[in-house]
Amino acid sequence: MNTLKDVKVGKTAKVLKVHGEGAVRRRIMDMGITKGVEILIRKVAPLGDPMELTVRGYELSLRKADADMIEVV
């Protein structure tokens, strides 16, 4: 299973499924990360956390722990 945290900087990934449960899953989906959306990995902080993404035309910072719950292709 490939997750969002495995995608390299400058690459685009398409969301297959958002894992997790309850409030965490709802928060990720409220940010616009839903099945079928394409996400561009813009950059990663020097220490590796967080990641900066482009989702639905806006910039978003996401922790790697949250990115690991997002299955992509």
C-alpha positions in Angstrom: 0.0 0.0 0.0 1.4 3.4 -1.0 0.6 6.3 1.2 1.0 10.0 0.7 4.1 10.2 2.9 5.9 7.9 0.4 5.4 10.3 -2.6 8.5 12.2 -3.6 8.6 16.0 -3.8 7.4 17.4 -7.1 5.2 14.4 -7.9 1.4 14.1 -8.0 -0.6 11.4 -6.4 -4.3 10.4 -6.6 -6.2 9.5 -3.4 -7.6 6.0 -3.3 -8.8 6.0 0.3 -8.6 7.9 3.6 -7.9 5.5 6.5 -8.2 6.2 10.1 -11.4 6.8 12.1 -13.5 9.4 13.9 -12.3 13.0 14.2 -8.9 12.4 12.6 -10.5 11.0 9.4 -13.1 13.7 9.3 -10.5 16.5 9.7 -8.5 15.1 6.8 -11.6 15.0 4.6 -12.7 18.5 5.7 -9.4 19.8 4.3 -10.4 18.6 0.9 -8.5 15.3 0.8 -11.2 12.9 -0.5 -11.2 9.9 -2.8 -10.2 10.8 -6.4 -8.6 14.1 -5.6 -5.0 14.8 -7.0 -2.4 16.1 -4.6 1.0 17.7 -5.5 3.8 17.3 -3.0 5.4 20.8 -3.1 8.1 20.4 -0.4 9.0 18.8 2.8 10.4 20.6 5.9 14.1 20.2 6.5 13.5 17.7 9.4 10.9 15.9 7.3 7.8 17.1 9.0 5.4 18.6 7.9 4.8 18.3 4.2 3.5 21.1 2.0 0.9 20.0 -0.5 -1.3 21.6 -3.1 -4.9 20.3 -2.9 -7.8 21.6 -5.0 -5.8 24.8 -5.8 -4.7 25.7 -2.3 -1.6 25.1 -0.2 -1.9 22.8 2.8 0.7 21.6 5.4 0.2 18.1 6.7 2.0 16.0 9.3 3.6 12.8 8.1 1.5 10.8 10.7 -1.6 12.1 8.9 -0.1 11.6 5.5 0.4 8.0 6.4 -3.4 7.5 6.6 -3.9 8.6 3.0 -3.7 5.7 0.5 -2.6 6.9 -3.0 -1.8 5.7 -6.4 
